[in-house]
Amino acid sequence: MKRIVLILLILPFVAAAQKPVKPSIPKAEKALRDGNYAEAKSIIDVTVTNEKFLDNARAWYLKGLIYAAFDTTSNEQAKALVADGFPEAKAAFDKAYELDKGKSASFINDPTGFPMLTEQVNSYFAQRYFDKGLKSYQDDQDYKTALENVERTLYFIPNDTSVLLNAGLFFAPSAEEDQKTIDFLRKYIEQGGQSTDAYAMMFGVYRDNLKDNEKALALAKEAVAAHPGNSEFPKYELDMYIKMNRLPEAKEAMEKQAAQDPTDKETRYFLGVINQQLGDNVAARKWYDEAVKLDPKYIEANIAIAELVFTDAKKVKAEMNQLGITAEDKKKRFELDKVLVEKLKIALPYWETCEKISPDDERVLDNLYAIYSDLDMQSQMARIEKKMKSLGLWD
């Protein structure tokens, strides 16, 4: 008798457990809101496969919410219900948008019954996925997973310039995804992003990783046009022209740019570099002088001029070093030494000007020391030596 009573007590529980789940959008939504993830999943799975709800955008949207919740919740039991909720969530969201065709601003209500805007929901899940990505990046150093979560973030907020920039500057490069790096940053720029770092990163990817000189050059030109005041981008363009042995093209492009902007000192400096590379020191000096005229403290142009002037003295010294010990050689060395002194005295003021502009520049100090040494200016040699020691430039 006791055994029969026990069976009777058990049967109702068994019957309830085996009771079939019925499709219901409100019940699925309530279960999700109450944190009953298993119940929410079972109800919504049955709902979206029911003939009555196959074309119901709200049902599919709710499925997206539930599966995205599995993917972003901290509830370990809920996480265990679905290995990876995002693919199902994305498919469900896409289905909802396809059915709704963008007519609804809201698919669900908050606990008070007030409609929740789709934009609000997207912002919520975007933040949750970005937090997951940040944790993988910073704590776990799992860059592939970090990038995956940032891509999921961008599913919800695809045009967010902050996330696009971070994805392109940090997440994708760390995961060694060159094309994704470019894609993220390209979209960032298209959405109005103004950070120069975007161009710098893309240039590096094209030049160093993909070894695509043509695209690197095109990117450098685009960067110059987009940020005409940036002093680094003309260097990128010049670097590629030199690397590709296309200096005449570089000269032509820079001359056009200089003509368009009479205040552009950087372009004038680079024109000096290009002409010097082409062996035309007269033209080089002209452009360096123009750059210095625009900015008397422009150190690179001042050093370039000092180097050009110093070249004459270096040539004389090189000739002296080739002489032997014959009487004729000694006589010629004596004559050349006088010429050298004159050339050094001409070059010295240029280097002293550079020191006033940039007193700790190693290039400047090295050349000043060499000139003072050749002119036997002991006190100045001691001064430069003391300064270089204080800067850690002298052993």
C-alpha positions as CSV (number, residue, x, y, z in Angstrom):
1,M,0.0,0.0,0.0
2,K,2.8,2.4,0.9
3,R,4.5,1.6,-2.4
4,I,1.4,2.5,-4.4
5,V,1.0,5.8,-2.5
6,L,4.7,6.6,-3.3
7,I,4.1,6.0,-7.0
8,L,1.0,8.2,-6.9
9,L,3.0,11.0,-5.3
10,I,5.7,10.8,-8.0
11,L,3.5,10.6,-11.0
12,P,2.3,14.1,-11.0
13,F,5.9,15.4,-11.0
14,V,6.9,13.1,-13.9
15,A,3.8,14.1,-15.8
16,A,4.6,17.8,-15.3
17,A,8.3,17.3,-16.3
18,Q,7.2,15.7,-19.6
19,K,4.5,18.3,-20.3
20,P,5.2,19.6,-23.9
21,V,6.4,23.2,-24.2
22,K,3.9,25.5,-26.0
23,P,4.9,28.4,-28.2
24,S,4.5,31.8,-26.5
25,I,6.2,35.0,-27.0
26,P,5.1,36.6,-23.7
27,K,6.1,33.5,-21.7
28,A,9.5,33.4,-23.4
29,E,10.0,37.1,-22.7
30,K,9.0,36.7,-19.0
31,A,11.3,33.7,-18.5
32,L,14.2,35.7,-19.9
33,R,13.3,38.7,-17.7
34,D,13.1,36.5,-14.7
35,G,16.5,34.9,-15.4
36,N,15.0,31.4,-16.2
37,Y,17.3,30.9,-19.2
38,A,16.5,27.2,-19.8
39,E,12.8,27.9,-19.8
40,A,13.2,30.9,-22.1
41,K,15.3,28.8,-24.5
42,S,12.9,25.9,-24.6
43,I,9.9,28.2,-25.2
44,I,11.5,30.3,-27.9
45,D,12.9,27.3,-29.8
46,V,9.4,25.9,-30.0
47,T,7.9,29.3,-30.8
48,V,10.1,30.2,-33.9
49,T,9.6,26.7,-35.4
50,N,5.8,26.9,-35.0
51,E,4.0,27.6,-38.2
52,K,2.1,30.4,-36.5
53,F,5.3,32.3,-35.7
54,L,7.5,31.5,-38.6
55,D,7.2,35.0,-40.0
56,N,6.8,36.8,-36.7
57,A,9.7,39.4,-36.4
58,R,9.2,39.8,-32.7
59,A,9.6,36.1,-32.0
60,W,12.8,36.0,-33.9
61,Y,14.1,39.1,-32.3
62,L,13.4,37.6,-28.9
63,K,15.3,34.5,-29.9
64,G,18.2,36.7,-30.7
65,L,18.0,38.3,-27.2
66,I,17.9,35.0,-25.5
67,Y,20.8,33.5,-27.3
68,A,22.9,36.7,-27.0
69,A,22.1,36.6,-23.3
70,F,23.6,33.0,-23.1
71,D,26.7,34.4,-24.7
72,T,27.2,37.4,-22.4
73,T,25.7,36.4,-19.0
74,S,27.9,35.7,-16.0
75,N,25.5,32.9,-15.0
76,E,27.5,29.7,-15.4
77,Q,24.5,27.5,-15.6
78,A,23.0,29.6,-18.4
79,K,26.4,29.6,-20.2
80,A,26.3,25.8,-20.1
81,L,23.1,25.7,-22.0
82,V,24.6,26.9,-25.3
83,A,28.3,26.5,-26.2
84,D,28.3,29.7,-28.4
85,G,25.1,31.7,-28.5
86,F,26.2,34.4,-31.0
87,P,25.8,32.6,-34.3
88,E,22.2,31.7,-33.4
89,A,21.6,35.2,-32.0
90,K,22.9,36.9,-35.1
91,A,20.9,34.6,-37.4
92,A,17.7,35.3,-35.4
93,F,18.3,39.1,-35.3
94,D,18.9,39.1,-39.0
95,K,15.7,37.2,-39.6
96,A,13.8,39.7,-37.4
97,Y,15.2,42.7,-39.3
98,E,14.4,41.0,-42.7
99,L,10.8,40.3,-41.7
100,D,10.3,43.7,-40.1
101,K,12.2,45.6,-42.8
102,G,13.3,48.3,-40.3
103,K,9.7,49.4,-39.5
104,S,9.9,48.8,-35.7
105,A,11.9,51.0,-33.3
106,S,11.2,48.4,-30.6
107,F,10.4,44.7,-30.4
108,I,10.2,44.2,-26.7
109,N,9.2,46.0,-23.5
110,D,11.0,46.6,-20.3
111,P,9.7,45.2,-16.9
112,T,7.4,48.2,-16.6
113,G,5.9,47.6,-20.0
114,F,7.6,50.5,-21.6
115,P,9.0,49.8,-25.1
116,M,12.8,49.3,-25.2
117,L,14.4,50.9,-28.3
118,T,16.4,48.5,-30.5
119,E,19.2,51.0,-30.3
120,Q,19.2,50.6,-26.5
121,V,19.4,46.8,-26.8
122,N,22.2,47.1,-29.3
123,S,24.2,49.4,-27.1
124,Y,23.7,47.0,-24.2
125,F,25.0,43.9,-26.0
126,A,27.8,45.9,-27.7
127,Q,29.1,46.8,-24.3
128,R,28.9,43.3,-23.0
129,Y,30.8,41.8,-26.0
130,F,33.3,44.6,-25.9
131,D,34.0,43.9,-22.2
132,K,34.5,40.3,-23.1
133,G,36.9,41.3,-25.8
134,L,38.8,43.6,-23.5
135,K,39.2,40.9,-20.9
136,S,40.5,38.4,-23.4
137,Y,43.0,41.1,-24.7
138,Q,44.2,42.5,-21.4
139,D,43.9,39.6,-18.9
140,D,44.2,36.5,-21.1
141,Q,46.3,37.9,-23.9
142,D,44.1,35.7,-26.2
143,Y,44.1,38.1,-29.1
144,K,42.1,35.8,-31.5
145,T,39.2,35.6,-29.0
146,A,39.5,39.3,-28.2
147,L,39.1,40.2,-31.9
148,E,36.2,37.8,-32.3
149,N,34.3,39.6,-29.5
150,V,35.1,43.0,-30.9
151,E,33.7,41.9,-34.2
152,R,30.6,40.8,-32.4
153,T,30.5,44.2,-30.7
154,L,30.5,45.8,-34.2
155,Y,27.6,43.7,-35.3
156,F,25.4,45.7,-32.8
157,I,27.1,49.1,-33.4
158,P,28.7,48.7,-36.9
159,N,29.5,52.4,-37.3
160,D,30.9,53.2,-33.9
161,T,34.2,55.1,-34.6
162,S,35.7,54.4,-31.2
163,V,35.3,50.7,-31.5
164,L,36.4,50.7,-35.1
165,L,39.6,52.6,-34.2
166,N,40.4,50.3,-31.3
167,A,39.7,47.3,-33.5
168,G,42.1,48.5,-36.2
169,L,44.9,49.8,-33.9
170,F,45.0,47.1,-31.3
171,F,42.7,44.1,-31.6
172,A,43.3,43.1,-35.3
173,P,47.0,43.8,-35.4
174,S,47.6,41.8,-32.2
175,A,45.7,38.9,-33.7
176,E,47.9,39.3,-36.9
177,E,44.9,40.0,-39.1
178,D,46.3,42.5,-41.6
179,Q,43.2,42.7,-43.9
180,K,40.9,43.1,-41.0
181,T,43.1,45.9,-39.6
182,I,42.8,47.7,-42.9
183,D,39.0,47.1,-43.2
184,F,38.3,48.4,-39.7
185,L,40.4,51.5,-40.2
186,R,39.1,52.2,-43.6
187,K,35.5,52.1,-42.3
188,Y,36.6,54.3,-39.4
189,I,37.8,56.9,-41.9
190,E,34.6,56.5,-43.9
191,Q,32.5,57.2,-40.8
192,G,34.4,60.5,-40.3
193,G,37.2,59.3,-38.0
194,Q,40.0,61.9,-37.8
195,S,42.8,60.1,-35.9
196,T,46.1,60.2,-37.9
197,D,47.0,56.9,-36.2
198,A,44.6,55.1,-38.6
199,Y,46.6,56.1,-41.7
200,A,49.9,55.4,-39.9
201,M,48.8,51.9,-39.0
202,M,47.4,51.1,-42.5
203,F,50.6,52.4,-44.1
204,G,52.7,50.1,-41.9
205,V,50.5,47.1,-42.8
206,Y,50.8,47.7,-46.5
207,R,54.6,48.5,-46.5
208,D,55.9,46.2,-43.8
209,N,53.5,43.3,-43.6
210,L,51.9,42.9,-47.0
211,K,54.9,44.3,-48.9
212,D,52.6,46.1,-51.2
213,N,54.5,49.2,-52.2
214,E,51.9,50.6,-54.6
215,K,49.2,50.5,-52.0
216,A,51.5,51.9,-49.4
217,L,52.4,54.8,-51.7
218,A,48.7,55.4,-52.5
219,L,47.9,55.4,-48.8
220,A,50.6,57.9,-48.0
221,K,49.3,60.2,-50.7
222,E,45.8,59.9,-49.3
223,A,47.1,60.6,-45.8
224,V,48.9,63.8,-47.0
225,A,45.7,65.0,-48.7
226,A,43.5,64.2,-45.7
227,H,45.9,65.8,-43.1
228,P,47.9,68.5,-44.9
229,G,49.3,69.8,-41.6
230,N,50.8,66.5,-40.5
231,S,54.6,66.6,-40.7
232,E,55.0,62.8,-40.8
233,F,52.9,61.8,-43.8
234,P,55.1,63.5,-46.5
235,K,57.9,61.4,-45.1
236,Y,55.9,58.3,-45.7
237,E,55.3,59.4,-49.3
238,L,59.0,60.2,-49.8
239,D,60.0,56.9,-48.2
240,M,58.0,55.0,-50.7
241,Y,59.3,56.9,-53.7
242,I,62.9,56.3,-52.6
243,K,62.1,52.6,-51.9
244,M,60.6,52.3,-55.3
245,N,63.3,54.3,-57.0
246,R,60.9,56.9,-58.3
247,L,62.5,60.1,-57.2
248,P,61.6,62.1,-60.3
249,E,57.9,61.4,-59.6
250,A,58.5,62.4,-56.0
251,K,60.0,65.6,-57.1
252,E,57.1,66.4,-59.4
253,A,54.5,65.6,-56.7
254,M,56.3,67.7,-54.1
255,E,56.8,70.7,-56.4
256,K,53.0,70.7,-57.0
257,Q,52.3,70.5,-53.3
258,A,54.8,73.3,-52.6
259,A,53.2,75.5,-55.3
260,Q,49.8,75.0,-53.7
261,D,50.9,76.0,-50.3
262,P,53.6,78.7,-49.9
263,T,53.7,78.1,-46.2
264,D,54.4,74.4,-46.3
265,K,57.9,74.1,-44.9
266,E,57.9,70.3,-44.8
267,T,57.4,69.9,-48.5
268,R,60.2,72.3,-49.2
269,Y,62.5,70.4,-46.9
270,F,61.6,67.1,-48.7
271,L,62.2,68.7,-52.0
272,G,65.7,69.5,-50.7
273,V,66.2,65.9,-49.8
274,I,64.9,64.7,-53.2
275,N,67.2,67.0,-55.1
276,Q,70.1,66.1,-53.0
277,Q,69.4,62.4,-53.7
278,L,69.3,63.3,-57.4
279,G,72.7,64.9,-57.2
280,D,71.5,68.5,-57.6
281,N,72.9,70.2,-54.5
282,V,72.2,73.7,-55.8
283,A,68.5,73.0,-56.0
284,A,68.6,71.2,-52.7
285,R,70.1,74.2,-51.0
286,K,67.4,76.4,-52.5
287,W,64.6,74.3,-51.1
288,Y,66.3,74.0,-47.6
289,D,66.7,77.7,-47.5
290,E,63.1,78.2,-48.3
291,A,62.1,75.9,-45.5
292,V,64.3,77.7,-43.0
293,K,63.0,81.1,-44.2
294,L,59.5,79.9,-43.3
295,D,60.7,78.5,-39.9
296,P,64.2,79.6,-38.8
297,K,64.1,77.0,-36.0
298,Y,63.3,74.1,-38.3
299,I,66.1,71.8,-37.1
300,E,66.0,69.2,-39.9
301,A,66.4,71.9,-42.6
302,N,69.1,73.7,-40.7
303,I,71.0,70.4,-40.3
304,A,70.6,69.7,-44.0
305,I,72.1,73.1,-44.9
306,A,74.9,72.6,-42.4
307,E,75.7,69.1,-43.9
308,L,75.8,70.6,-47.4
309,V,78.2,73.3,-46.4
310,F,80.3,70.9,-44.4
311,T,80.6,68.7,-47.5
312,D,83.2,71.0,-49.0
313,A,85.5,70.7,-45.9
314,K,85.0,66.9,-45.9
315,K,86.2,66.6,-49.5
316,V,89.3,68.6,-48.7
317,K,90.1,66.5,-45.7
318,A,89.5,63.3,-47.6
319,E,92.0,64.5,-50.2
320,M,94.5,65.3,-47.5
321,N,94.1,61.8,-46.1
322,Q,95.1,60.3,-49.4
323,L,98.5,62.0,-49.5
324,G,101.7,60.2,-48.7
325,I,104.9,61.3,-47.0
326,T,106.9,62.6,-49.9
327,A,108.1,66.2,-49.9
328,E,105.6,67.0,-52.6
329,D,102.8,65.4,-50.6
330,K,103.8,67.3,-47.5
331,K,103.8,70.6,-49.4
332,K,100.3,69.8,-50.9
333,R,99.0,68.9,-47.5
334,F,100.2,72.2,-46.1
335,E,98.4,74.0,-48.9
336,L,95.2,72.0,-48.4
337,D,95.3,72.5,-44.7
338,K,94.8,76.2,-45.3
339,V,91.9,75.5,-47.6
340,L,90.4,73.1,-45.0
341,V,90.6,75.7,-42.3
342,E,88.7,78.2,-44.4
343,K,86.1,75.6,-45.3
344,L,85.7,74.6,-41.6
345,K,85.3,78.3,-40.6
346,I,82.5,78.6,-43.2
347,A,80.7,75.5,-42.0
348,L,81.1,76.2,-38.2
349,P,78.4,78.9,-37.9
350,Y,75.8,76.7,-39.4
351,W,76.4,74.0,-36.9
352,E,76.5,76.5,-34.0
353,T,73.1,77.7,-35.2
354,C,71.9,74.1,-35.1
355,E,73.2,73.8,-31.5
356,K,71.2,76.9,-30.5
357,I,68.1,75.4,-31.9
358,S,68.6,71.8,-30.6
359,P,71.4,71.9,-28.0
360,D,71.2,68.1,-27.2
361,D,71.1,66.8,-30.7
362,E,73.7,64.1,-31.1
363,R,74.2,64.8,-34.8
364,V,74.9,68.4,-34.1
365,L,77.3,67.7,-31.2
366,D,79.3,65.1,-33.2
367,N,79.9,67.5,-36.1
368,L,80.7,70.4,-33.9
369,Y,83.3,68.3,-32.0
370,A,84.8,67.2,-35.3
371,I,85.1,70.8,-36.5
372,Y,86.5,72.1,-33.2
373,S,89.0,69.3,-33.2
374,D,90.2,70.1,-36.7
375,L,90.5,73.8,-35.8
376,D,92.2,72.9,-32.5
377,M,89.7,74.8,-30.4
378,Q,90.5,73.1,-27.1
379,S,88.1,74.9,-24.9
380,Q,85.1,74.2,-27.2
381,M,86.2,70.6,-27.6
382,A,86.1,70.3,-23.8
383,R,82.7,71.9,-23.6
384,I,81.1,69.6,-26.2
385,E,82.8,66.6,-24.6
386,K,81.3,67.5,-21.2
387,K,77.9,68.0,-22.6
388,M,78.0,64.6,-24.5
389,K,79.0,62.9,-21.3
390,S,76.1,64.5,-19.4
391,L,73.8,63.2,-22.1
392,G,75.2,59.7,-22.0
393,L,76.6,60.1,-25.6
394,W,80.3,59.8,-24.6
395,D,81.9,56.7,-23.0
